[in-house]
């Protein structure tokens, strides 16, 4: 998406995000959420399942707030977003579990 970064104020009445692990499409994004009571969180290469092969940045901001259950979310800044097919990035292999340190 070329017109990023952009900041959005998600609609609190927006439909909730629903995880669908059967979806062939995902959106990979970098974002920052500022909280109304101070502080923020940032994410890089965060992935959400999406319906179809398109999602607007406005809807992505709503999905972020909903999926992460961010009750005091303020503005959401989307720095990047890219639609990817499941398996076209680093989600093919299961997450690695670190070995415990032997003592």
VONUVO-418287 format. One record per residue (C-alpha): residue in three letters; x, z, y. Coordinates in nm, 2 decimals. Last residue first. Example, Ala and Ser with C-alpha at 12.3 -4.5 7.8 and 13.67 -1.06 7.14 Angstrom:
% VONUVO-418287
<atom type="SER" px="1.37" pz="0.71" py="-0.11"/>
<atom type="ALA" px="1.23" pz="0.78" py="-0.45"/>
***
This chain:
% VONUVO-418287
<atom type="UNK" px="2.22" pz="3.44" py="-2.69"/>
<atom type="UNK" px="2.07" pz="3.10" py="-2.76"/>
<atom type="UNK" px="1.91" pz="2.94" py="-2.47"/>
<atom type="UNK" px="1.57" pz="2.80" py="-2.56"/>
<atom type="UNK" px="1.55" pz="2.43" py="-2.60"/>
<atom type="UNK" px="1.36" pz="2.25" py="-2.33"/>
<atom type="UNK" px="1.03" pz="2.08" py="-2.42"/>
<atom type="UNK" px="1.03" pz="1.71" py="-2.33"/>
<atom type="UNK" px="0.70" pz="1.57" py="-2.22"/>
<atom type="UNK" px="0.56" pz="1.32" py="-2.46"/>
<atom type="UNK" px="0.68" pz="0.96" py="-2.43"/>
<atom type="UNK" px="0.49" pz="0.67" py="-2.27"/>
<atom type="UNK" px="0.42" pz="0.85" py="-1.94"/>
<atom type="UNK" px="0.74" pz="0.74" py="-1.76"/>
<atom type="UNK" px="0.59" pz="0.42" py="-1.62"/>
<atom type="UNK" px="0.41" pz="0.11" py="-1.74"/>
<atom type="UNK" px="0.23" pz="0.31" py="-2.02"/>
<atom type="UNK" px="-0.10" pz="0.34" py="-1.84"/>
<atom type="UNK" px="-0.12" pz="0.06" py="-1.59"/>
<atom type="UNK" px="0.00" pz="0.13" py="-1.24"/>
<atom type="UNK" px="-0.17" pz="0.14" py="-0.90"/>
<atom type="UNK" px="0.08" pz="0.24" py="-0.63"/>
<atom type="UNK" px="0.05" pz="0.50" py="-0.36"/>
<atom type="UNK" px="0.28" pz="0.61" py="-0.09"/>
<atom type="UNK" px="0.30" pz="0.86" py="0.19"/>
<atom type="UNK" px="-0.05" pz="1.00" py="0.17"/>
<atom type="UNK" px="-0.10" pz="1.28" py="0.42"/>
<atom type="UNK" px="-0.38" pz="1.52" py="0.34"/>
<atom type="UNK" px="-0.52" pz="1.72" py="0.63"/>
<atom type="UNK" px="-0.66" pz="2.07" py="0.56"/>
<atom type="UNK" px="-0.70" pz="2.22" py="0.22"/>
<atom type="UNK" px="-0.81" pz="2.58" py="0.20"/>
<atom type="UNK" px="-0.99" pz="2.55" py="-0.13"/>
<atom type="UNK" px="-0.73" pz="2.34" py="-0.30"/>
<atom type="UNK" px="-0.88" pz="2.29" py="-0.65"/>
<atom type="UNK" px="-0.58" pz="2.07" py="-0.76"/>
<atom type="UNK" px="-0.81" pz="1.80" py="-0.89"/>
<atom type="UNK" px="-1.06" pz="1.83" py="-0.60"/>
<atom type="UNK" px="-0.80" pz="1.82" py="-0.31"/>
<atom type="UNK" px="-0.60" pz="1.54" py="-0.47"/>
<atom type="UNK" px="-0.91" pz="1.34" py="-0.56"/>
<atom type="UNK" px="-1.04" pz="1.36" py="-0.20"/>
<atom type="UNK" px="-0.70" pz="1.23" py="-0.07"/>
<atom type="UNK" px="-0.72" pz="0.95" py="-0.33"/>
<atom type="UNK" px="-1.06" pz="0.86" py="-0.20"/>
<atom type="UNK" px="-0.93" pz="0.81" py="0.15"/>
<atom type="UNK" px="-0.63" pz="0.62" py="0.02"/>
<atom type="UNK" px="-0.87" pz="0.38" py="-0.15"/>
<atom type="UNK" px="-0.87" pz="0.33" py="-0.52"/>
<atom type="UNK" px="-0.84" pz="0.01" py="-0.72"/>
<atom type="UNK" px="-0.78" pz="-0.11" py="-1.08"/>
<atom type="UNK" px="-1.09" pz="0.04" py="-1.24"/>
<atom type="UNK" px="-1.17" pz="0.41" py="-1.27"/>
<atom type="UNK" px="-0.87" pz="0.61" py="-1.18"/>
<atom type="UNK" px="-0.63" pz="0.85" py="-1.37"/>
<atom type="UNK" px="-0.41" pz="1.05" py="-1.13"/>
<atom type="UNK" px="-0.03" pz="1.05" py="-1.12"/>
<atom type="UNK" px="0.20" pz="1.25" py="-0.89"/>
<atom type="UNK" px="0.52" pz="1.05" py="-0.81"/>
<atom type="UNK" px="0.62" pz="1.30" py="-0.55"/>
<atom type="UNK" px="0.42" pz="1.60" py="-0.45"/>
<atom type="UNK" px="0.41" pz="1.82" py="-0.14"/>
<atom type="UNK" px="0.23" pz="2.15" py="-0.08"/>
<atom type="UNK" px="0.16" pz="2.31" py="0.26"/>
<atom type="UNK" px="0.17" pz="2.64" py="0.45"/>
<atom type="UNK" px="-0.07" pz="2.79" py="0.70"/>
<atom type="UNK" px="-0.43" pz="2.90" py="0.68"/>
<atom type="UNK" px="-0.59" pz="2.56" py="0.71"/>
<atom type="UNK" px="-0.35" pz="2.43" py="0.44"/>
<atom type="UNK" px="-0.14" pz="2.11" py="0.48"/>
<atom type="UNK" px="-0.15" pz="1.87" py="0.18"/>
<atom type="UNK" px="0.15" pz="1.64" py="0.14"/>
<atom type="UNK" px="0.15" pz="1.32" py="-0.07"/>
<atom type="UNK" px="0.35" pz="1.09" py="-0.29"/>
<atom type="UNK" px="0.14" pz="0.87" py="-0.52"/>
<atom type="UNK" px="0.10" pz="0.71" py="-0.86"/>
<atom type="UNK" px="-0.25" pz="0.58" py="-0.92"/>
<atom type="UNK" px="-0.36" pz="0.52" py="-1.28"/>
<atom type="UNK" px="-0.53" pz="0.24" py="-1.47"/>
<atom type="UNK" px="-0.61" pz="0.20" py="-1.84"/>
<atom type="UNK" px="-0.85" pz="0.49" py="-1.83"/>
<atom type="UNK" px="-0.88" pz="0.67" py="-2.16"/>
<atom type="UNK" px="-0.73" pz="0.99" py="-2.02"/>
<atom type="UNK" px="-1.03" pz="1.02" py="-1.79"/>
<atom type="UNK" px="-0.99" pz="1.32" py="-1.55"/>
<atom type="UNK" px="-1.29" pz="1.36" py="-1.32"/>
<atom type="UNK" px="-1.23" pz="1.41" py="-0.95"/>
<atom type="UNK" px="-1.53" pz="1.58" py="-0.77"/>
<atom type="UNK" px="-1.77" pz="1.37" py="-0.56"/>
<atom type="UNK" px="-1.70" pz="1.41" py="-0.19"/>
<atom type="UNK" px="-1.89" pz="1.69" py="-0.02"/>
<atom type="UNK" px="-1.58" pz="1.85" py="0.13"/>
<atom type="UNK" px="-1.49" pz="1.51" py="0.28"/>
<atom type="UNK" px="-1.12" pz="1.48" py="0.29"/>
<atom type="UNK" px="-0.94" pz="1.48" py="0.63"/>
<atom type="UNK" px="-0.69" pz="1.19" py="0.60"/>
<atom type="UNK" px="-0.34" pz="1.13" py="0.72"/>
<atom type="UNK" px="-0.16" pz="0.80" py="0.68"/>
<atom type="UNK" px="0.19" pz="0.70" py="0.56"/>
<atom type="UNK" px="0.11" pz="0.43" py="0.48"/>
<atom type="UNK" px="-0.02" pz="0.09" py="0.59"/>
<atom type="UNK" px="0.16" pz="-0.11" py="0.32"/>
<atom type="UNK" px="0.00" pz="0.00" py="0.00"/>
***
